[in-house]
Amino acid sequence: MQHSPLTPYRRQLKIGLLRLIDAGVIALATVVTFYFFNPLHLTVNFELQDALEIALIQWIALTFVAHWMRFYQIIWRYASLRDLAVLLVVVLASSFVLLGLEYALFDFAVERAIFLQTGLVLNGILFVRLLIRGRSLRLVPEHKTLGKRTLIIGAGASGQMITKELKQKKSHILNVVGLLDDSLELRGMRIHGVPVIGAIEQLECIIEEQKIEAVVLAIPSLSYPRRIELLNRIKQTQVEAHTLPMLVELASGKVSIQQIREVSIADLLGREPVELDITEIERSVHGATVLVTGAGGSIGSEICRQLIRFRPERLVLLGHGENSIYLIRRELECFSQDIQFESVIADVQDSDRMFEVMRRFEPDLVYHAAAHKHVPLMEDNPSEAVKNNIYGTRNVARAAEAAGVKRFVMISTDKAVNPTSVMGATKRIAEMVIQQMARNSETTFAVVRFGNVLGSRGSVIPLFKEQIAKGGPI
């Protein structure tokens, strides 16, 4: 985004105007204290000029302290307690300077008057900042607010921050009309102008009564079972569901509306994610040459993304589709400049080509992810499933063994268990090929069965998401 050349000048103009207002506050507080009322019956008689001179001294002192503490760089619409502390320090520091000078000039006669004047200055400057903050935080009247009527579940720290930001973002698509929380202390209270209208157990009733169109689950610390339960309840009401990341994802400790997202596939997993043995993976991958077949596919490309975390010396991306290989290589190169990437356009059904590739790169580790995965399509084209999934696997495995590959990992599927489809049957046969080769080989062969790989192109989950988006049936 390009900024207007006038922006720095406007900012300086605003800061200058604020300095003048502060000068006026100091002058007014000083004149009131020392000239008009003189409530402390000072032994020193002050003229108007004397009061203004005192005000000038304090303003100069305040200017120096404010510059040192970057007081005028504070954006008061986002002010925090720390910023209020800076305000207090700036005013008190300038008053101490004034107090020292007055002690020298008036022989301790105005000590209590300066304390009174300091209180007036502090309250005056604070009042000006509150006016600025209040002007910037004006909420859009309810009848003019655009966006879907939104209910936030959770009135804790995350829910409060999300409510605040959504109310400030006048053009945002979500219009918060209420919060739910099980805390009895919060019931009936208002957070940033939004009422806490009930308990979480009243979710369905409140959605119907308030004509809610979207729900934000704003309790990052929820356990998976509880999260799944709430998401299922929201889904049954047929309103739009959004969620915050889990607590472990909030490493920064900050929550913002940018972190609101639609319910993801992982939210529907129903269990804690499995933690990988990172140390063992890094020991086998770091500094090695790794070859991934089907590297442009959804599973193969994700394997590549995970592998670059462990810094292999060279990563060979093998695939049949040139565009998918081009895209994954370009993506990986953006994140890893020190890894050598090789792009190989080849078909695993071509045995000679597989032997040529293995001899050329001599990989230490091979991940074989190339396969036809779509069950309905393979039912209509069984010969292609046999050629790609069975013969292709055999070709890659034989070539890897001949090239002295240390470890070969075949990516299989749970559909190979008592297969009822052509795709499942071909993957089971491919597993048997690998098992047979493992019996008499120096290469370590392994088979890993994946279940329904969330988000992969062969997964049924994207179909479910599309059906849900259309309102069913599933």
FENWO-V176211 format. One record per backbone hydrogen bond with DSSP energy under -0.5 kcal/mol. CO is the residue of the C=O (numbers start at 1). NH is the residue of the N-H. Records with the same first field share a line. If there is no record, write none. Layout:
CO = NH  NH
This chain:
4 = 7
6 = 10
7 = 11
8 = 12
9 = 13
10 = 14
11 = 15
12 = 16
13 = 17
14 = 18
15 = 19
16 = 20
17 = 21
18 = 22
19 = 23
20 = 24
21 = 25
22 = 26
23 = 27
24 = 28
25 = 29
26 = 30
27 = 31
28 = 32
29 = 33
30 = 34
31 = 35  36
32 = 37  38
33 = 38
38 = 41
44 = 46
47 = 51
48 = 52
49 = 53
50 = 54
51 = 55
52 = 56
53 = 57
54 = 58
55 = 59
56 = 60
57 = 61
58 = 62
59 = 63
60 = 64
61 = 65
62 = 66
63 = 67
64 = 68
65 = 69
66 = 71
67 = 70
70 = 73
71 = 74
74 = 76
75 = 78
76 = 79
80 = 84
81 = 85
82 = 86
83 = 87
84 = 88
85 = 89
86 = 90
87 = 91
88 = 92
89 = 93
90 = 94
91 = 95
92 = 96
93 = 97
94 = 98
95 = 99
96 = 100
97 = 101
98 = 102
99 = 103
100 = 104
101 = 105
102 = 106
103 = 107
106 = 109
108 = 111
110 = 114
111 = 115
112 = 116
113 = 117
114 = 118
115 = 119
116 = 120
117 = 121
118 = 122
119 = 123
120 = 124
121 = 125
122 = 126
123 = 127
124 = 128
125 = 129
126 = 130
127 = 131
128 = 132
129 = 133
130 = 134
131 = 135
132 = 136
133 = 137
135 = 138
141 = 144  145
142 = 145
148 = 175
149 = 213  214
150 = 177  178
151 = 153  216
152 = 154  180
153 = 218
156 = 160
157 = 161
158 = 162
159 = 163
160 = 164
161 = 165
162 = 166
163 = 167
164 = 168
165 = 169
168 = 170
169 = 172
170 = 146
173 = 148  175
174 = 176
175 = 150
178 = 152
179 = 197  198
180 = 154
183 = 186  187
186 = 189
189 = 196
190 = 192
191 = 194
194 = 191
195 = 179  197
196 = 188
198 = 181
199 = 202
200 = 203
202 = 206
203 = 207
204 = 208
205 = 209
206 = 210
207 = 212
208 = 211
213 = 240
214 = 151
215 = 217  242
216 = 153  218
217 = 244
219 = 222
220 = 247
223 = 227
224 = 228
225 = 229
226 = 230
227 = 231
228 = 232
229 = 233
230 = 234
231 = 235
232 = 236
233 = 237
234 = 237  239
235 = 238
240 = 215
241 = 263
242 = 217
243 = 261
246 = 249  250
247 = 250
249 = 251
250 = 253
256 = 259
257 = 260
261 = 243
264 = 267  268
265 = 268
266 = 269
276 = 278
277 = 281
278 = 282
279 = 283
280 = 284
281 = 285
282 = 286
285 = 288
288 = 290  313  314
289 = 364  365
290 = 316
291 = 367
292 = 295  318
293 = 369
294 = 297
297 = 301
298 = 302
299 = 303
300 = 304
301 = 305
302 = 306
303 = 307
304 = 308
306 = 309
307 = 310
308 = 311
311 = 287
313 = 340
314 = 290  316
315 = 317  342
316 = 292  318
317 = 344
318 = 294  295
319 = 346
320 = 322
321 = 325
322 = 326
323 = 327
324 = 328
325 = 329
326 = 330
327 = 331
328 = 332
329 = 333
330 = 334
331 = 334  335
332 = 335  336
339 = 341
340 = 315
342 = 317  344
344 = 319  346
347 = 350
349 = 351
350 = 354
351 = 355
352 = 356
353 = 357
354 = 358
355 = 359
356 = 360
357 = 361
358 = 362
364 = 406  407
365 = 291
366 = 368  409
367 = 293  369
368 = 411
371 = 373
373 = 375
374 = 378
375 = 379
376 = 380
377 = 381
381 = 384  385
382 = 386
383 = 387
384 = 388
385 = 389  390
386 = 390  391
387 = 392
390 = 394
391 = 395
392 = 396
393 = 397
394 = 398
395 = 399
396 = 400
397 = 401
398 = 402
399 = 403
400 = 405
401 = 404
406 = 444
407 = 366
408 = 410  446
409 = 368
410 = 412  448
412 = 450
413 = 416
414 = 417
416 = 418  419
421 = 425
422 = 426
423 = 427
424 = 428
425 = 429
426 = 430
427 = 431
428 = 432
429 = 433
430 = 434
431 = 435
432 = 436
433 = 437
434 = 438
435 = 439
436 = 439  440
437 = 440
438 = 441
443 = 445
444 = 408
446 = 410
447 = 449
448 = 412  450
450 = 414
451 = 453
453 = 456
456 = 459
460 = 464
461 = 465
462 = 466
463 = 467
464 = 468
465 = 469
466 = 470
467 = 472
468 = 471
